[in-house]
Amino acid sequence: MDLGFRGAVAEFYQRYRRGYPPAVIDALVGAFGLTARDTVVDLGCGTGQLAVPLAARAGRVLAVDPSPDMLAVGARTASTVDWVEGSDADVATIVGDDRIGALVVGQALHWMDHDALFRAGRPLFRAGGGIAVVTNGEPLWLQDTAWSRAVRGCLEHWFGRPLTNPCGTDDASQRRYADSLTSAGYTVATTTIAYDDALDLDRIVGGLASAATPDP
């Protein structure tokens, strides 16, 4: 499935997509007891915002994405990660007979069939392993600020339609994911990590360019 993350969009993604603070990586390592013996799968990895820091804490990280361009940009910047072309439907095949410590999905689950993914993931984990759904704040065009509303107005004029997709960051999506995980047999826990991040015009424009897909 072509989601539009290719060419210049992949370059913008690498340069401008907000990464995750160290506390997020610490929380993932602690939640699943990750060690240098573990394999971790970062599904919908983009250019490695989660995969690269996790590679310093786990034995092996499989960074999986359907976009060859995203993988190529990621591989250019980090050789400590195994970059694999694939989607949520391919996870069991990619993992094979291995038993993984964690499967993480960062700000990408809204592109996937999460019900099927959660069910398929159950046999893949070693004892104590599991799935982490990681979000990283609301999209730039949906924040409750004057500048965000101005950006949204410009984008809606450009695209000729309202922009309402919260990309899985909203409470309703989080409840839906939690219910799906529970139905698939997982125990669900929520961790919230607050941090400050500075935005300037360059990062706002670059961040929007990194999301220039058919469904912003």
C-alpha positions in Angstrom: 0.0 0.0 0.0 1.4 3.4 -1.1 0.9 5.9 1.8 2.9 8.6 0.0 5.9 8.5 2.3 8.5 8.6 -0.5 11.1 10.9 -2.1 11.4 14.3 -0.5 8.7 13.4 2.1 11.0 10.7 3.5 13.9 13.3 3.7 11.6 15.8 5.5 10.5 13.0 7.8 14.1 12.2 8.9 15.0 15.9 9.4 11.8 17.2 11.0 9.8 14.5 12.7 9.9 14.9 16.4 11.8 12.1 18.1 11.1 10.6 21.5 12.8 11.7 24.8 15.0 9.3 26.6 12.2 8.7 29.2 10.1 7.0 26.6 12.8 4.6 25.7 13.4 4.0 29.4 9.7 3.3 29.9 9.7 0.7 27.0 12.8 -1.0 28.3 11.3 -1.2 31.8 7.8 -2.3 30.7 9.1 -5.4 28.9 12.4 -6.0 30.7 14.4 -5.5 27.5 18.0 -6.6 27.5 20.8 -7.1 25.0 19.4 -10.6 24.4 16.1 -9.3 23.0 14.8 -8.7 19.6 12.4 -5.7 19.2 10.2 -5.0 16.2 9.5 -1.3 15.4 6.4 -1.5 13.1 5.8 1.5 10.8 9.2 2.6 11.8 9.5 5.6 9.4 13.2 6.6 9.4 13.8 5.3 12.9 12.7 7.7 15.5 12.0 4.8 17.9 14.1 2.1 16.3 17.5 3.9 16.5 17.4 4.7 20.3 16.0 1.2 21.0 18.9 -0.4 19.2 21.2 0.9 21.9 19.2 -1.0 24.5 18.2 -4.3 22.8 20.2 -7.0 21.1 18.5 -6.5 17.7 15.9 -4.1 16.3 13.9 -5.0 13.2 12.6 -1.7 11.7 9.7 -2.5 9.5 8.0 -0.1 7.1 6.2 -0.4 3.7 8.1 2.5 2.2 11.5 1.7 0.6 12.4 5.4 0.6 11.8 5.7 4.4 13.9 2.6 5.0 16.7 3.9 2.7 16.9 7.2 4.5 16.9 5.4 7.9 19.6 2.9 6.8 21.8 5.8 5.6 21.8 7.2 9.1 21.9 4.1 11.3 23.6 0.8 10.7 22.7 -0.6 14.1 19.2 -1.4 12.9 17.9 -4.1 10.5 15.7 -2.3 8.0 13.0 -4.5 6.6 10.3 -3.7 4.0 6.9 -4.9 5.1 3.6 -4.0 6.8 1.5 -5.1 9.7 0.3 -8.1 7.7 3.9 -9.4 7.4 4.9 -9.3 11.1 4.6 -13.0 11.8 6.6 -13.9 8.6 9.3 -11.3 9.5 9.7 -12.6 13.0 9.6 -16.3 12.0 10.5 -18.7 14.8 12.1 -16.0 17.0 10.4 -14.8 20.2 10.6 -11.1 20.5 10.7 -8.9 23.6 8.5 -6.1 22.2 6.6 -4.9 19.2 6.4 -1.1 19.2 4.2 1.1 17.0 5.0 4.8 17.1 2.3 7.2 15.7 1.5 4.8 12.9 -1.2 2.4 14.2 -4.0 4.4 12.4 -2.6 3.1 9.1 -3.0 -0.5 10.2 -5.6 -3.2 10.9 -4.9 -3.1 14.7 -7.4 -5.8 15.6 -5.6 -8.3 13.3 -2.2 -7.1 14.3 -2.9 -7.6 18.0 -4.2 -11.1 17.5 -1.3 -12.0 15.2 1.2 -10.7 17.7 0.1 -13.0 20.6 2.3 -16.0 19.7 5.4 -13.9 18.9 6.5 -12.7 22.3 8.7 -14.3 24.9 7.5 -14.3 28.5 7.0 -10.8 29.6 7.0 -9.3 26.1 4.2 -7.4 24.5 3.0 -4.5 22.3 3.5 -0.8 22.9 1.4 1.8 21.1 3.4 5.0 21.3 1.9 8.4 20.4 3.9 11.7 20.4 1.4 14.5 20.7 -1.4 15.8 18.5 -0.7 16.5 14.8 0.6 20.0 14.2 -2.7 21.0 12.5 -5.0 19.9 15.3 -3.4 21.6 18.4 -5.4 24.0 20.5 -3.3 27.1 19.6 -3.9 30.1 17.4 -1.0 29.2 15.1 -2.3 25.6 14.7 -5.7 26.8 13.8 -4.2 29.2 11.3 -2.2 26.3 9.8 -5.3 24.1 9.6 -7.2 26.9 7.8 -4.5 27.2 5.2 -4.3 23.4 4.7 -8.0 23.0 4.5 -8.1 25.7 1.8 -5.3 24.0 0.0 -6.9 20.5 0.1 -10.4 21.7 -0.2 -11.7 19.7 2.7 -11.7 19.7 6.5 -8.7 18.1 8.2 -9.8 16.1 11.2 -7.6 13.0 11.3 -6.0 12.8 14.8 -3.7 10.0 13.6 -4.6 7.8 16.6 -3.6 10.4 19.2 -7.1 11.2 20.5 -8.8 9.6 23.5 -11.4 7.8 21.4 -8.7 6.0 19.4 -6.7 5.2 22.5 -9.8 3.6 24.1 -10.4 1.7 20.9 -6.8 0.3 20.9 -7.0 -0.5 24.6 -10.3 -2.4 24.1 -8.8 -4.3 21.1 -5.7 -5.3 23.1 -7.9 -6.5 26.0 -10.0 -8.5 23.6 -6.9 -10.1 22.1 -5.8 -11.2 25.6 -3.3 -8.5 26.6 -3.1 -6.7 30.0 -3.3 -3.0 29.2 -1.3 -0.3 31.1 -0.9 3.4 30.2 2.1 5.5 30.8 2.2 9.3 30.1 5.4 11.2 29.8 5.3 15.0 29.5 8.1 16.9 28.0 8.7 20.3 26.4 9.8 20.8 22.8 10.5 24.0 20.9 8.9 24.7 17.6 10.0 27.3 15.1 8.7 28.1 11.6 11.2 25.9 10.0 10.2 22.9 12.1 6.5 23.6 11.6 6.8 23.7 7.8 9.1 20.8 7.7 6.9 18.7 10.0 3.9 19.4 7.8 6.0 18.5 4.7 6.8 15.2 6.4 3.1 14.4 6.6 2.3 15.3 3.0 0.5 12.0 2.3 -2.9 11.4 0.6 -4.7 11.6 4.0 -3.1 14.4 6.2 
